[in-house]
Amino acid sequence: MTTLTDPAPLPIDEIRADVAEILDLPVDEVGLDDNLLAEGLDSIRMMTLSARWRSRGFDVPYVELAKRPTVREWSELFAGAVG
């Protein structure tokens, strides 16, 4: 159960925008089901995103992000990481 102090799930549009920013792409070029590793997301950039999201209260392990490298799958991971 989410309380007023628990963070809301990270919106999928926000995940997509963060990925687009780190890949220096327009948001509309980042598909929800694109394999982000194939699109150029390397381990350093993925760690940067992980740290950014952790600072917002979402603690999803880097290894889980690497196993499921799509915006849609990350959104599902973040939904499960909330309070």
N, C-alpha and C positions, 0 to 999 in steps of 0.2 A: 504494500500500500504506500502510495506517495503522500508525503506530508508537505506542508507549506515550505519547509526548509530543504526538502529534497529537490535536486535539480530535475527539470523536465528533460525528457529525451532530447538528444541533439538532433535538430531537424535535418532531414535528408538534404534539403537545399543548402544548409550551412556546411554540411560535410562536402557536398559537391563544389561549393564556392571555395572552400579551403583547399581542396585538391586542385582545382583549376588555378588558383593563385600560386601554389607551390610548383606546379608544372608550367606556369606562365602560358596558360591557354585560356581562351574565352570559355565561360561556364558552359555554353551550349555545345562545346566540343567534348565535354566529359559526360559520357553516357552512364546511366545508373548501373548497367551490367558490363561495362567495359572492364577488361582485366587491366588494372592500373599498372601492374608491373610491365605489361606489354606496351603500355602507353608512355613508359619512361620513368615511372616512379621507382627510384632506387631506395636502398635501405636507409641512407642518410636522410632523405626527404621524408620517408615514412616515420623515422624516429622523430623528426622535427614536428610532423603532424601529431604524433602520439603525445609528445610533450606539450604541444599547444592545447590539445584536448584535455590532457590531465590537469592543466592549469585552470580549466573551466569546470573541473569536477568530474570528468569522465575518465575512469581508470580502466581502460581496456588494454591488456598486454600487447606489446608489439608483435609477439609471435602469433597472436590471434588475428591481428590485422594482416600479417603476411600470409596466413593460411587462406584468407578469404578476401582477396584484393579487388573487391568491387565496392562502389558507393552503396549499393543496396544492401550488401552483406554487412558492411560496416554499420549502416543504420540499424540493422537488426542487433548487432553486437552492442551498440550503445543503448538501445532500448532495454536490453537485458542487464546493463551495468547500472541502471538507475535504481536507487534506494529500494 
